Amino acid sequence: MQTLHRWTRLTSEKWEDAWAERLQFLGPGRAAFIGWPGSNRVRIEAFVDERTAKRLVREFGGKVTKARNWIADPERPRKPLRLRGRLTIHADAAGYAARPAKECALLVPAGMAFGTGDHATTASVLRMLCDLAPALPAGWRAIDAGCGSGILALAAARLGAASVEAFDYDPASVRITRANARANRIRTVAAAEADVLQWTPAAAVEVVMANLFSDLLIKAAPRLKRATKPGGHLLFSGVLRTQLPEVLAAFARLGFEAERTVIRGKWSAGRLRRKGVARPQKPTP
C-alpha cells in the first residue's frame, strides 16, 4: 500500500485539453477534471507521490493533501509518433537511443509543458510541417509562437530550418523548450519568454507556427502577419472547429489565403499562405 498526495488546481474549462496533455507525464488515470453545472470552472485533481506533488505546486501552484490507500500504477511506455514517413517523435529515452541510425527523430519526454505530439492540435501542425518542409527554400527560418514543450520548433529544426525563434508566455515552457533542445543537441532553436500580444518579430520568416486558442490567435493576427514573409506560411492550431470560420475570416482580412484546413474531433488546424511574393535578399557585402 502506498500513500499518494492529491494535488488540486482550478482552471477554465477551455484549457482542459491543454492541461490534459500537460499532465500526461503523470501516467494514465492520475489526473481528473471535475466540472460543475452552470460553471465554466474545472477542478484538476492529480494523485501523485510527494516529490511530484511538490513539483506541481512549484510550477503551477495549487494545493496538496494526503490521499491514503492508493496504489500507484506504473507509467505505460508511449509508442513513437510517426509522421508522414519524415519524422518520428519518441517519448521514451531508451526507444530514442535504439532508433535506426537514419531515422529523422526527436526525443520529447512527456513533461510539464503543452505539446507532446499526441494531442490533435499539436499533431495536426506537425503533419502540415512535414508536408510543407520539402518545398521550402534552403535556409528557411521559422517562428514558434506559444512553444509549450518546443516540439514544433524542434521539429522545424530537424526538418531543415536554419534557425527557429521560439517563445512562450509561460517561463516553465521556455525552460522545458531549452532542455529539450539540449537533449536533442539542437542549437538552432532560440527560446525566450514573451507575450504574443506584445511581441515584436525581429524579421519576417518563411514559416510561422501558432498553436494558440482562437481568441488569442485573432488578437495576435496583425503581429503574426508581420512575422510571415509574403508568400510565406502560417500554420495554426488550438482552434475549436466551431471557431474555425472566424479565425479564417480574421486572417483573410489581413491578406492570407487558406491552403488547407484539418478537423479532428472538436479541434481544427490550418495552413495559410500570406499573399504576395517575397523580395529577394540583397547579398551581404
Secondary structure as UniProt FT lines:
FT   STRAND          2..12
FT   HELIX           13..15
FT   HELIX           16..22
FT   HELIX           24..26
FT   TURN            28..29
FT   STRAND          31..35
FT   TURN            37..38
FT   STRAND          41..48
FT   HELIX           50..60
FT   STRAND          63..70
FT   STRAND          81..83
FT   TURN            84..86
FT   STRAND          87..90
FT   HELIX           93..97
FT   TURN            101..102
FT   STRAND          105..107
FT   HELIX           120..132
FT   HELIX           133..135
FT   TURN            138..139
FT   STRAND          141..145
FT   TURN            148..149
FT   HELIX           151..158
FT   TURN            159..160
FT   STRAND          163..168
FT   HELIX           171..183
FT   TURN            184..185
FT   STRAND          189..193
FT   TURN            196..198
FT   STRAND          205..211
FT   HELIX           214..227
FT   STRAND          228..240
FT   HELIX           241..243
FT   HELIX           244..252
FT   TURN            253..255
FT   STRAND          256..264
FT   TURN            265..266
FT   STRAND          267..274
//
